[in-house]
Amino acid sequence: MQASGIAKRALRIGPFELASPVVLAPMAGVTNVAFRTLCRELELARTGTVSGLYVCEMVTARALVERHPVTMHMTTFGPDENPRSMQLYTVDPENTYAAAKMIVDEDLADHIDMNFGCPVPKVTRKGGGSAIPFKRKLFRRIVAAAVKATEGTDIPVTVKFRIGIDDDHHTHLDAGRIAAEEGAQAVALHARTASQRYSGTADWDEIARLKEHVTDVPVLGNGDIFEPADAVEMMRRTGCDGVVIGRGCLGRPWLFAELSAELNGLEPPPPPNLGGVAEIIVRHGQLLADHHGENKGMREMRKHVAWYLRGFPAGSDLRNRLALVSTLDELGELVHSLPADAAFPEDGHGPRGRQGSPAKVALPEGWLDDPDEDVVPVGAEIMHSGG
């Protein structure tokens, strides 16, 4: 059924024409091959196509180059994933080039995204994550290194960042301009400062400013998209070319089917009832067990179950047992004991996951003294969850 007043949307990133301008944001311990497969399966089942971009868990460039076993496992893609999208966390041009060249030479991915959005104190304190765009020359060299490593290939490089460090130190306009100048094929803005972390409200007006400032590559918006209507409203208000979805899909992997339909002018499919959610939980558990093995897969599944059941009628005893689930059989038995006909709850909508509180950003001493200082931060190559 056609939805009224909504034009069909598409998004081009380098050689890739995406029928839906929706990107899954990397989240540590969430967006592994199991979750991405589930999102893709649900989009295909509900819309008849897989149309967005599903990015794998972020990996550290240095760990990739050193072939750290955990990092290499994180780069697993499904046999039908296309394009295969990998996000790199990096702090220096040398490792950036080496990691991107490795991706090219070993055919590890079809798209490289670079993350400069992490607000975690242990990262910014060393000058990594969302601290880097303040150092304009260093930021430029890092982006240029990734682009140079992919020259002559069809692998596009894209860049994600925040508004800035805090309200007194905005960096997004410079970051977007520099990234585009150095050959990035798209930029994405999480419309919060690092000092906000995940709290408060995303400032969509800054996405609009970035879109006005960067006109030669697509600009994607990220922050506070929890429903299909939110994506439509962000694109209408800001003029952005696409949306990046993070916390909104926790426990709602079918959200991408809803977004794809809404942004292509169709009526979004309704959310599943509790019986449908139970089937999705079991499928997710199986995929995690296939990826990690049953023991680790069930440990990973515990946090997902809490997100899936938000707002649904499930007593504390059952929730506690699910929080300790250790086998696939146990998972299936417990979720299938839930009332299958319970409708998706109103409380199941809205923000999910971590939010935290705003705080002063931890930075190396003197970090804000000179934005043109071109010094690689020491000890900042820490695996983290993005931003």
SVG drawing of the C-alpha trace seen along z (x, -y; Angstrom):
<svg xmlns="http://www.w3.org/2000/svg" viewBox="-3 -28 56 56">
<polyline fill="none" stroke="black" stroke-width="0.4" points="0.0,0.0 1.4,-3.4 1.9,-5.8 0.7,-9.3 3.0,-12.3 6.3,-10.4 8.6,-10.3 10.7,-7.2 14.2,-7.6 17.6,-6.1 21.2,-6.7 24.4,-6.3 27.7,-5.8 30.5,-5.4 29.5,-2.6 26.7,-1.3 23.1,-2.4 21.0,-1.6 17.3,-1.4 16.8,-2.6 18.8,-5.4 19.2,-3.6 22.5,-2.5 22.9,-0.3 25.4,-2.0 28.1,0.3 27.6,1.2 30.1,3.3 28.6,6.7 25.5,6.1 26.1,5.6 27.9,8.9 27.1,11.1 24.3,12.7 22.4,9.5 23.1,8.2 21.8,11.5 18.7,11.2 18.0,7.6 18.4,8.5 16.2,11.6 13.4,9.6 13.7,6.8 13.5,9.3 10.6,11.2 8.6,8.0 9.4,5.9 10.6,8.4 14.1,6.8 17.3,6.0 17.9,2.3 20.0,0.6 23.6,0.8 24.4,3.0 27.8,2.2 29.8,4.7 31.1,4.2 33.8,1.5 37.3,2.9 40.6,1.2 42.9,0.6 46.0,1.7 44.4,4.9 43.3,5.7 46.8,5.3 48.2,7.4 45.5,10.0 44.2,10.2 42.0,13.3 39.1,11.6 39.2,8.7 39.5,11.2 36.4,13.0 34.5,9.7 35.1,9.2 33.0,12.2 30.4,11.5 27.5,13.7 27.8,15.4 25.1,13.1 26.0,9.8 26.4,7.2 28.0,4.7 30.2,5.9 30.7,2.9 33.5,2.5 34.0,-0.3 37.5,-1.2 38.5,-3.0 41.9,-4.5 44.1,-7.3 47.1,-7.5 47.7,-7.6 50.2,-4.7 47.9,-2.1 45.0,-3.5 46.8,-3.0 47.9,0.5 44.5,1.6 42.7,0.2 45.3,1.7 44.8,5.1 41.1,4.8 41.7,4.1 44.4,6.8 42.6,9.5 39.1,8.6 37.8,8.3 35.1,5.7 33.5,3.7 33.1,0.4 35.2,-1.2 33.6,-3.6 35.8,-5.5 34.6,-6.4 35.5,-9.5 32.6,-9.7 33.4,-7.8 32.9,-9.9 34.2,-7.2 36.6,-8.8 39.2,-6.1 39.4,-6.9 39.2,-10.7 41.6,-11.0 44.3,-9.6 43.2,-11.8 41.2,-9.2 37.6,-9.0 35.7,-12.2 38.8,-14.1 40.5,-13.6 38.5,-16.0 39.6,-18.9 43.1,-18.3 42.3,-19.2 45.7,-18.3 45.8,-14.9 42.2,-14.2 42.9,-15.1 46.0,-12.8 44.0,-9.9 41.2,-10.2 43.6,-10.7 45.5,-7.6 42.4,-5.4 41.4,-6.9 45.0,-6.5 44.9,-2.8 41.7,-2.2 42.8,-4.1 42.0,-2.2 39.3,-0.1 35.5,-0.3 35.8,-0.5 34.4,-3.8 35.6,-5.4 33.0,-7.2 33.5,-9.1 31.3,-9.5 31.8,-12.1 30.0,-14.2 29.1,-17.9 32.3,-18.4 33.8,-18.1 31.4,-20.4 29.3,-23.5 32.4,-25.6 34.3,-23.4 32.3,-22.4 34.2,-20.6 31.7,-19.0 31.7,-21.6 35.5,-21.4 35.4,-17.6 32.8,-17.3 34.7,-19.7 38.0,-18.0 36.7,-14.5 35.1,-15.4 38.2,-17.2 40.3,-14.1 38.0,-11.8 35.4,-10.5 32.3,-9.4 29.9,-10.3 29.9,-11.8 27.6,-11.0 26.9,-13.2 25.8,-12.0 24.1,-15.2 25.4,-15.3 28.6,-16.6 31.0,-14.3 30.2,-15.9 26.5,-14.9 27.6,-11.3 24.2,-9.6 22.1,-11.9 19.6,-14.7 18.3,-15.4 20.2,-15.2 20.5,-18.6 19.1,-18.0 19.7,-21.6 23.4,-20.9 22.8,-18.1 21.1,-20.7 24.1,-23.1 26.4,-20.3 24.3,-19.5 24.4,-23.2 28.2,-23.2 29.0,-19.9 27.4,-19.8 29.5,-17.4 29.0,-14.1 26.0,-12.6 25.4,-13.7 23.8,-11.2 22.1,-12.0 22.3,-10.1 20.6,-10.6 17.1,-10.0 15.6,-7.9 13.4,-5.4 10.4,-5.2 9.9,-5.3 8.3,-8.8 11.5,-10.0 13.6,-9.2 11.1,-10.9 11.1,-14.0 14.9,-14.1 15.3,-14.0 12.5,-16.6 13.9,-19.0 17.6,-18.7 17.7,-17.8 20.1,-14.9 20.6,-12.2 20.2,-9.2 19.8,-8.1 22.0,-6.1 20.3,-3.9 21.9,-2.9 20.1,-2.4 16.6,-2.5 17.1,1.0 18.1,2.7 15.6,5.5 13.8,4.3 15.7,5.8 12.6,5.5 12.9,1.7 14.9,1.7 11.9,3.2 9.7,0.5 12.2,-2.2 12.7,-0.8 9.0,-0.8 8.3,-4.2 11.2,-5.9 10.1,-4.2 6.6,-5.5 5.0,-2.3 2.9,-1.5 5.3,-0.1 4.6,3.5 3.2,3.7 5.5,4.7 5.2,8.4 3.2,9.6 4.9,11.5 4.7,14.8 6.5,13.2 9.1,11.7 9.7,15.1 10.4,16.6 12.8,13.8 14.5,14.3 15.0,18.0 16.4,17.2 18.7,14.6 20.0,17.1 20.6,19.7 22.6,17.2 24.7,16.2 25.4,19.8 26.5,20.4 28.8,17.4 30.2,17.7 29.4,21.3 26.4,22.0 28.0,21.1 29.2,17.6 26.3,17.1 23.8,17.5 25.8,15.1 25.6,12.6 21.9,13.3 21.0,12.3 21.2,8.6 19.2,8.8 16.4,10.7 16.0,7.8 15.6,5.4 13.2,7.6 10.9,8.0 10.7,4.3 7.1,3.5 5.8,7.0 4.0,9.0 6.8,11.2 7.0,11.8 10.2,11.1 10.9,14.8 10.9,15.5 13.0,12.4 15.5,13.5 15.7,17.0 16.2,15.5 19.0,13.3 20.8,16.5 19.9,18.6 22.7,20.9 21.4,23.2 19.4,22.8 16.8,25.3 16.4,23.4 16.0,20.1 13.3,21.6 11.4,23.2 11.3,20.0 10.3,17.5 7.6,19.9 6.0,19.9 5.1,16.3 1.6,15.2 2.0,15.4 -1.0,13.1 0.2,10.1 0.3,7.1 3.5,5.1 3.4,2.6 3.5,-1.1 6.4,-1.0 8.3,1.0 8.8,-2.2 11.3,-5.0 14.9,-5.2 16.7,-2.1 20.2,-1.2 22.6,-3.5 22.0,-7.2 24.1,-8.3 24.6,-11.9 26.5,-14.8 30.0,-15.4 33.1,-17.3 35.2,-15.4 38.4,-13.9 41.3,-15.1 45.1,-15.0 46.6,-18.0 46.8,-21.0 44.7,-19.2 42.6,-22.2 45.5,-24.7 46.2,-24.2 43.8,-22.7 46.5,-22.6 48.9,-20.6 49.7,-17.4 50.7,-14.8 49.5,-11.2 48.0,-10.5 49.8,-7.8 47.9,-4.9 44.6,-5.8 44.1,-2.7 41.5,-1.1 38.6,1.0 35.3,-0.8 31.7,-1.0 31.6,-3.8 29.5,-6.9"/>
</svg>
